[in-house]
């Protein structure tokens, strides 16, 4: 089989660069050609940064010619979710209110990737302020699922997952507040990892819900996931919630062996209304783990049914507070229809924010307002403790927990736009991970009868990304779902 | 619980159209009803979680470091003049 250049993974391209069989410029050109062919259908990119990309690529190529050693990410063309602040490059967060925002600084992950000499192809579409599960809430465009253009790519990192699936970048960064890396990875048949809260610095990530947000990799395989995680992890004094614990070399965790690994299966995740293909694929995946020598046992996470209710109190409360900063004074959009200050605030925010963002600000303002705080915010934070305790108890007995990533494959564009509660419920299996702050990965584990990808979620203990990668790598080495490509023609 | 949507919108500095008030109102009612299920749980004596990873205050040395220049900050603001952000008159 002859592989097209845009189909390469990080590790494959790195090997070719080192062997001088290909230059970073050639790879970057191939990716932009691919974007030219495919993105008219997919709408993954909000903006391309070609000039800078070729400059970055040429620098790496010169290094290779000089015989210098290069890092794993050097010269690798990647895409960035447009929620990450990039110095001198438009950063819209999928919102009209930041439609003209050009940051004067790089977020920490961007700085790290620049130090690692990665090539940035452009900025990827997302639900406005990362609020959504389909990219239909983007202030600019709806991204389509490469496997079926009538379907959503998932969200909020839908642009990132679709771009990786359609080979419009070698890998991408996404962010995950309630499933926004894992659910789109599941919908698009790629690998997505949400790290432990505090593993990756949030400095320069436009804030949605600060106690839940994490940046993570979206890649074509598990090895690439480990490589990109290596590139972005670590303590950062600029983010007081990043945690100062040692970061292992995640590539060393890529061991194809699960003998004796204890895998928990929580009954509560096999919810009513789950798609039968999803259930079947998940059970087959669990059987494979058993066959490979893992110890599989039933566990209980009894507070799972409360996850969505807790989440939509906490994330909207935090969002209403975080988004108070968009006032038309310091940066971003300002309405031109106002007489006085109050009118300027209200018009700027009402014209600048989209529907879902307004809905969440209103909900968050309400649950934090005098008289309702105890009934909603405090109560939800208490139930969050119970949910955390569920996981703590479970992880005394097992090393990882395996579930489906989403209850259904990608739904149709337009299907849930008018019904926010139904949209919220599509994240029911990913939200508990964020509430507990634990890491989780989604990997391809099958296809529906309609040909749509299905994702398997593996959750781990705090800072035990290594075990997730080991289990995921073992699964991948024994299956070929990750090698299947959508045919875009 | 029924939300006074106009009051909440005002607190949030949002101006809603009549249509938004109506659809949001209905949707809020539905969402808040869904959240009611939290009240089925007895949480007496349960400590609330505000961060999943327990953390104490983080301090750093009080050192002078390079910060962003006033020009860089003002350059991206919607309206500025004489080294300041410009907004409508606040005090009459």
Interface residues (C-beta under 8 A of the other chain):
Chain A: X101 X102 X104 X105 X196 X197 X198 X211 X237 X240 X241 X243 X303 X305 X306 X308 X309 X310 X312 X313 X320 X324 X327 X328 X329 X330 X331 X332 X333 X334 X338 X339 X340 X341 X342 X344 X345 X346 X347 X349 X350 X353 X355 X358 X359 X361 X362 X363 X365 X366 X369 X372 X375 X376 X378 X379 X380 X381 X382 X383 X384 X385 X386 X388 X420 X421 X424 X434 X435 X436 X437 X438 X462
Chain B: X1 X3 X5 X8 X9 X11 X12 X13 X14 X15 X16 X20 X24 X27 X28 X30 X31 X34 X35 X37 X38 X39 X41 X43 X46 X47 X48 X49 X50 X51 X52 X53 X55 X58 X60 X68 X72 X73 X75 X76 X77 X78 X79 X85 X87 X88 X89 X90
